Amino acid sequence: MCGIAGKIYFDTERKVTQQELHAMASVIAHRGPDGEGIWTEQNVGLAHRRLAIIDLSTSANQPMCNEDGSVWITFNGEIYNFGELRNELEGQGHIFRTHSDTEVIVHAYEEYGRDCLERLRGMFAFGIWDARTRTLFCARDRVGKKPFFYFFGKDRFLFGSELKALITDPAVPRKPDPIAIDQFLALGYMPGPRSAFIGIKKLPAAHWLELKNGNVEIERYWKLRYTPKRKISMRDAIAELDCRLAEAVRLRLVSDVPLGAFLSGGVDSSAVVLQMARAMDRPVRTFSVGFGSEGFDELPFARQVAELYGTNHTELLVEAPVQDIISRLVWYYDEPFGDSSALPTYAISEVTRSHVTVVLNGDGADETFAGYDWYKMDRLIHRGEVIPLMARRWFADLTRRLPADCKSSGSVRKIARLAEVLALSPCRRYAQWTERFGPEARRQLYTSAFEEALKGSQPDDLFSSAFTQSDTKDWLDTTLDTDIKLYLADDLLVKMDRATMSHSLEARSPFLDHVLMEFVATLPVQFKQFWGQKKRILKSSLRGRIPDALLDRPKMGFSVPVDKWFREDLREMTHDLLLSARASQREYFKHEEVIRLLYEHGAHCNHGLRLWNLLMLELWHRTFIDSGSLTTNPCFWSMGSD
């Protein structure tokens, strides 16, 4: 796990300097504290920050080349089947000088070209310079576990693991993208291929990029297939799932440094710890985080699993004030990021890194096995249309009659929300289950100048496109496929990558093993969700090994008490920032609407998630837009009211 960067000038006579590459690498040094590597050849340069996991010797440092120096790579990630690939390539005459997985990619590219991606099992983002054809070949793993940003300008091409590496170049403009900001306010994250800056893009998951003669080509190399469905009994499917998950975990235990696991006490992380305990000859190191607030604390459940499997368990209690952590999140996440669970993920990563260098987690199980409540609700509505048209109209009429000042409170707000989404087309209805600011709320909030800058763009169009591109046959599979492309790739995996890598901690996700995902995708949908039972086959595979009380308890999610924080510990800070003259001068939002949101929340309406979005956006501007220069200090922004 590392940080990568690279630069190419289209003028072959213009040299890429060591200083340019060092600047790109130094701002992402947290991704690789074990060393910096730089390679240049006239107009081409690659940089690398190393976090040593496999083959700790200096011979495995990057950038790395093949035998004759004609192919160079800078690589971030882990290839779990590198031993098998190495044997295959050695049989074809390739000579290896290290025991690293990086060198396997170099020789696989030599042997198979672009098709090498089909053979890689793991998480990765890399750039390969092929001097033989003067081509830059880049790729990102199948679900987007590892990030890849790039800038394609008039005279240069830059790429890096984090956006901040690119903006060390003064030629890369720091101009906010209004459409990306609109998408962020709606969803709480910035979906690719856009980034927060105009001109900087994200390479989508499961895509490669090739730069040659000043031209860029991008193409998808993998797609999760949900058909044809397997003809298999539940009993046989459970047995095979257990074997495949055990294999996915075992592959992720290969490490030359200490490793452990995040343990929430939920189904997903408990399943991973179970498999680790079966595979390891020593107690598993487990780490949990809580808040001490009712409804937000899973520590007792995690403790039960830790005791059940005899793990070496560590707990962290996050207590306010959290202002310092928030400022660091803004720096490490590069873009406005509205998932407040990034805060506890960041905090537990810091504690975990003091004990281990690699940590396994349960990411991806909800999107693979249908674990969210909105899957259940949306499938019932879509398949059974359980609320007929007349009832929808009745709910809509009821909503219109509600006083404006109570639409944001309690059960009434939920009824209003249900009425709104039921009146939409199926695709747009699904898009709005998890929206922070819906279409009407955004129209109410935005200034006319900001509305005009959006040029009619709608965040819901992202879902329409994902639904249209999906070739699934069942509505549940379509929604799973959509969330893997959007919510998983651009929210959950971003959260985990930035939080862990900010502390030089490598995170591995067995449920996102593409071989496991391909198996589960082709199972009948009733194996995943049946009469409202979520994650049916996964829970069935764990019966008898994890207490039923833990398997059947309601899903809590990785929630944070932001509602309380904005009324207490974060109240003054939030008011000072969001109502400052500087914030108003951005001309995004109507000042009176921001005041209304703050006032209503203080009066016990629940605008916590919306306020978190607005706070993250303002702090991002102060960190990356208002500041005159980029610094490696994550706490340099000023909170003042000016």
PyMOL commands that set and color helices and strands:
alter all, ss='L'
color gray80, all
select helices_A, chain A and resi 18-26+29-31+58-60+82-91+101-119+163-166+178-187+234-251+267-279+299-308+323-333+342-353+365-369+373-384+389-401+404-406+410-422+426-431+439-445+448-454+460-469+475-501+510-512+514-521+525-527+536-542+548-552+562-567+571-578+581-584+591-602+608-625
alter helices_A, ss='H'
color red, helices_A
select strands_A, chain A and resi 2-9+36-41+44-50+64-65+71-79+122-130+135-140+149-152+156-160+200-202+207-212+215-220+259-262+285-290+312-317+358-360+506-508
alter strands_A, ss='S'
color yellow, strands_A
deselect
rebuild
show_as cartoon
